[in-house]
Amino acid sequence: MIKTIKELLIEWWAGNTTTKMPIPTIYTYEVEVDERRIQIESMSRSRMYVHYKARKKYPNAKYIRVVSRKRQY
């Protein structure tokens, strides 16, 4: 049976219109800044983005290295 646009709209309006959003994953990285270890949280899995965040947080640092990633929810 072919439904009319009016029937489809009524079905859509009567249904549950809330969308389920995925839970964001927060990654915690261990970063070495001038021989000192810190932790930086990021929503991205990219190590380059974490390196960029560390460079923004510590602009005068001479040495920045992303050591490891730990996953959190």
C-alpha positions as CSV (number, residue, x, y, z in Angstrom):
1,M,0.0,0.0,0.0
2,I,1.3,3.4,-0.9
3,K,1.0,6.0,1.8
4,T,0.2,9.6,1.1
5,I,2.4,12.4,2.3
6,K,-0.2,13.4,4.8
7,E,-0.2,9.9,6.4
8,L,3.6,9.9,6.5
9,L,3.7,13.3,8.2
10,I,1.1,12.2,10.8
11,E,3.1,9.0,11.4
12,W,6.3,11.1,11.8
13,W,4.6,13.6,14.2
14,A,3.1,10.9,16.3
15,G,6.4,9.0,16.7
16,N,9.2,9.7,19.1
17,T,11.1,12.6,17.7
18,T,14.0,12.6,20.1
19,T,17.2,11.5,18.6
20,K,19.7,9.5,20.6
21,M,23.1,11.2,20.5
22,P,26.2,9.0,20.9
23,I,28.1,9.4,24.1
24,P,31.3,11.3,23.4
25,T,34.5,9.5,24.1
26,I,37.1,11.4,26.0
27,Y,40.7,10.3,25.5
28,T,43.4,11.0,28.1
29,Y,46.9,11.4,26.8
30,E,50.1,11.4,28.7
31,V,52.3,14.1,27.3
32,E,55.9,14.9,28.1
33,V,56.7,18.6,28.2
34,D,60.3,19.6,28.9
35,E,61.0,16.4,30.9
36,R,57.7,16.8,32.9
37,R,54.7,14.4,32.4
38,I,51.2,15.9,32.2
39,Q,47.8,14.6,31.1
40,I,45.7,16.3,28.4
41,E,42.2,15.3,27.6
42,S,40.9,15.4,24.1
43,M,37.7,14.4,22.2
44,S,39.9,13.4,19.2
45,R,42.0,10.3,18.7
46,S,44.6,12.2,16.8
47,R,48.0,12.5,18.5
48,M,48.8,15.6,16.4
49,Y,45.8,17.4,17.8
50,V,47.0,16.5,21.3
51,H,50.4,17.8,20.4
52,Y,48.7,21.0,19.1
53,K,46.8,21.4,22.4
54,A,50.0,21.0,24.4
55,R,51.7,23.6,22.2
56,K,48.8,26.0,22.9
57,K,48.9,25.3,26.6
58,Y,52.7,25.6,26.9
59,P,53.8,28.0,24.1
60,N,57.4,28.4,25.4
61,A,58.1,24.7,25.7
62,K,61.2,23.4,23.9
63,Y,60.3,19.8,23.9
64,I,56.8,18.2,23.6
65,R,56.2,14.5,23.1
66,V,52.9,12.5,23.2
67,V,53.8,9.4,25.2
68,S,50.7,7.2,25.5
69,R,46.9,7.2,25.2
70,K,44.5,6.1,27.8
71,R,40.8,5.7,27.0
72,Q,38.0,7.1,29.1
73,Y,34.2,7.3,28.6
